[in-house]
Amino acid sequence: MITPLAERRAPAMRKLLRPAVLVTGLLGASALVPLAISQAAAVENTRTYRYGSHARQALDAYWNSPGKGTQPGIVIVHGGFWNAGRRGEWKSTAEWYAQRGFAVFTVDHRYNTDATWPAPRDDLYRAITWIKDHSGTFRLDRDRLAVIGAQAGGHLATQAGTHATGAARVRAVVGLSAITSPDRAYDTAQTTAASATRRKMRDQSVILADCTPLDGERHCLTRFRNMDSATHASAGDSPMLLVHSSHDVIPAAHGNLLKEALADAGVRDVTVRTVGGSASGGGLLSDSGLRTQILTWIRARTQARAASATTDAPPTEDASVRTERVPSRTSDDDGTTVSTPKTAAAQRERTYSYGPHPRHRLTAYYVKRSTKQPAVVLVHGGYWYEGDKSSFTDFARHLVRKGYAVFAVNYRLNTQAGWQAQRQDLYQATQWVKSHAAAFSANPRRVVLVGSSAGGHLATNLGVHSTGTRYAKAVAAVSPVANPYRAYQEGQERGATVYHRKLRDAAVLLARCTPDRDDAACWSRWIDMVSFQHAGRGDTPMLLIHSRHDFVPPAHGAQLCQALRAGSVGCAQHVVAGDEHGMGLLARPAVRDRLVKWIKAHD
């Protein structure tokens, strides 16, 4: 037997904003699963099986042996916004259906933090195929299989009813508050006017897709479209019963969108039913009448019939759904770069690997000198989501002419690894620079970090923890996202721009979760990402530059400077007029000159 994961308890955590910001508690798991159902008789057989190698690729089977012949089956897929929930929560429901003549299987799947789309869908298909391949064990008629899914599980169930082919196809689908369109869930929960639960759904759809649809990338838009069950509607799809409550957090609009697409494809056996109340997902089954009606509906659609001789054509699917995203080398987060003359003949530019990942690259800009020169490590912006070290090329050449050895660094993006990987990459790159300093006529004891926007976040985060001076003499940042939690909150305010919202989504991808005080591991990660949380004695002096109307506002820098000064660490904040961001600020000669002057005073 597989032991369920232990429940996590959340200790009291420090605030992420000062003054304190209250984070609303999210809907508890107990509201998402069916209430215990009284049983009329025991189930003869209960077993746990693995259908794959991952810890979550497991299912529980419940069945009685029929007097003769075979019996139909039901696959149950739990909810939990693709990142929570367990098959064991559906035990009483599984037993109830097993006592009424079905072989029942409750299925776990990989979470969106284990593997991104379409991995959870693939897991359901694999589980269905496994069940059919072992149908004899359960006295199951493999052609008479239905799926019940709740919320995110309903999303996967409706995908099985539309997109699946071959052995993964099923005879009927019941969706309990099914999220048939993650894109709609995302679009309709942009601000705090939406409930905390709907905003969590929004964030989890971003993690599921491993991208934000706001950037307009074809890859991401294709992936969101592929996650929409209505996209795959075609003739021959499974009959569906889609149930929502009148005040469901997942409204009946989800069911109606899918019904309309199926009707257009010629599939008429689709019912969207709205019941009273606010129950959602498995909570709908607390209504015994509805539970019985679902039983009757499934029985009518899993009757024995002659085997079909037709075969399923594979679905048409854009290859980018399954390929890794190729991030843009440029970003609107970079702003306008500095324009300077090309490199002089004596200046060298070489690219090196500082680690095993393809993003573990840095470009060195230097002139061989007879004396050791100070070093500057440049960290590009791009929402932790895109961008490249090359955005700093002109500024790096400018610094070389001022007498520095310069190293522009790439790091793993938030779609390639979650936090703390990016901070660790910057640490590793900085250590590489120090250990190879002699090859570049650089002084390993005179290293300054300079970051733009998301790169400014990484630079400031490495410069704190009371250990910053071990890695650098000073840190300077333009438009630093010093508090990703603040950026998250700003990105869901009314009137937030597309830049605010993209930064919000990118922070979610970085943390791999929605900030929630009841989730200790997640909350701790958000705290760790906030630079001022670690400010104290032993940190590096800092210069933080913002424009007055920067979409990453000066409050980010002010908050960090206040915490550093409280620890007797020098911190200067410079706010200039305008709305330039990141590299756009460095395009202003006065800002660039002020930054270089400060670096010279602190290298």
DAHU-V985254 format. One record per helix or strand. SS is the DSSP state (H for helix, E for strand). FROM is the first residue (numbers start at 1). TO is the last residue. If there is no record, write none. Layout:
BEGIN
ss:from:to
SS:FROM:TO
SS:FROM:TO
END
This chain:
BEGIN
ss:from:to
H:29:31
E:45:50
E:58:63
E:71:77
H:87:98
E:102:107
H:119:133
H:135:138
E:140:150
H:152:162
H:166:168
E:172:176
H:182:187
H:196:209
H:213:215
H:218:227
H:229:232
E:239:245
H:253:264
E:270:275
H:281:286
H:288:301
H:319:321
E:348:353
E:361:366
E:373:379
H:389:401
E:405:409
H:421:435
H:437:440
E:442:452
H:454:462
H:468:470
E:474:478
H:484:490
H:498:511
H:520:529
H:531:534
E:541:547
H:555:566
E:571:576
H:583:586
H:589:602
END
